[in-house]
Amino acid sequence: MVKSSSRPRKASKFTVDLGPEIDRVVKKKLRTRDVKIKKQRVIIKALEQERDELRTRSNKENDLKMKKQKLYVSSLKTIVDDLTSKLKEAEKKVIEVESIKRKYEVTRTGISNKTVDYAFNRLRNGFPLSKMKPNTRLLIQQSGRWEEARLISARFKVC
């Protein structure tokens, strides 16, 4: 601890006492500085209140906006899910239709097709129609000789 002395200190030789005029100027500057500080504090408090008010207001508005956006997004999601399921169903149907189309697709083959002639020779020799390749059976159907092939195959089955 420092001991305080009761006698006043002596002023330095190099300091000049300008008197009460300077004291007035300094006090005035201090007052204006204090006033500016008070104004800044008031402005800061007002801005903080406005910030808090905007936060609460924007939270309420954002809540409403977010709810609307969530509803909109969920409805869009259900629409997208429905459309994707419909698209998958349509793709399945297209595949089924294409397979059926390939099954019954008519290509023009002449009656004198080598494969069909060879198949009829084998039918006459006792080879069953059911063991023929699907492509050969299809060619027989397309040539218009399916009933004839069935009759020949059935005749040799009975024997």
Residue pairs with C-beta under 8 A, 6 or more apart in sequence:
11 17
106 142
107 142
108 142
109 116
109 139
109 142
109 143
110 143
111 143
111 144
111 145
113 139
113 143
115 136
115 139
116 136
116 139
116 140
116 143
116 145
119 132
119 136
119 139
119 140
119 149
120 145
120 148
120 149
120 152
122 132
123 129
123 149
123 152
123 153
123 156
124 152
124 156
126 156
128 153
128 156
128 157
129 137
129 149
129 150
129 152
129 153
130 153
140 146
140 149
